[in-house]
Amino acid sequence: MSGDCRNLLRHGRSTKLRYKDRRVLSKEIRKNPTKRMPHIIQEFQKAPGTVVSINNICKEAHLLGSHGRAASHKSLLTNYNRVAQLM
């Protein structure tokens, strides 16, 4: 057997966002979780030294736990439920 069998230090594609960038992004999301993604991206791009594509920001936001901005599912309001909610 020839060659070196150890794992290489930097194999694969390097990450685009640094740890500091992830903290800034999570801070922007936590400020107002209902804010739309284009507004979050604008606020994130204002930070100095952060030039990242929109797709990478959306992927990182998903990894941080922001899984969309849609309203939660509301139960069907039947007559019985409607009367119960009014009481």
N, C-alpha and C positions, 0 to 999 in steps of 0.2 A: 504494500500500500504506500503510495507516495502522496505528498502534499500535506497540508495542514487541515486537521479535522475540527478545529475549534470554531465556534460561532463567530461570525464577523460582527463588528461593533455596529455598523450602520448599514444593514441590508434593507432593501425595499425603498419605497418612496418616502422622502422626509415630510414631516408635518408642516403645514402652512401656518398654523397658529401656534404661537408660543404660549407658555403658561400665563403670562401677564395678559395676553390678548383674550384668553378664555375667561379670566377673572373680570375683565372689562365687559365682555359680552354677557356674562351671567349677571353682572351688576345692572346692566341696561335692561335685561329681561325681568329682573326682580323688581325694578322700579315700578313698572306697570305691566303686569303679565297680559293684559288685554290689548296692549298696543300692537298695531299691525307690523309685520316683518319689514316692509320698506322703511318705516320710521325708525325701527331698531337698527337697521343697516346704516341709515344716515347718521345716527348718533354714534355708532361704532366707528364709522369711517372718519369722524371728526377727531378721534384720538390720534396723537402724533405717532407716525411710524407704522400705521396699520393699513396696508393696502392688500386686501384679500377679496376674492370674488364672492359674489352673492351666494353661489351654491355652497361654498365652503362654510360661510356663516350660517346658512340654513342647516347644514349637516351638524355643525357644532352645537347649534341651539337645540337640535333634536337629541343629541347626546347629553346635553345638560338637563334634559327633562322637559323641554318646551315642545309639546307634541301638537301644536296647532292652536288656533285661536277661535275655534268654533264653540258655540254655546253648548252647554251640557244638554243631554236628552231629557226632555220633560215628559212626564207620564201623560197618558191620554185622559182628558177630562170628561168623564162620563157624568151623567146627572147625579149619581150617588157621590162621586168625588167632589163635584162642584158644591153640593149641599154641605158636605163635610168640611170643605175649606172655608165656607162662609161662616161657619159657627165658631 
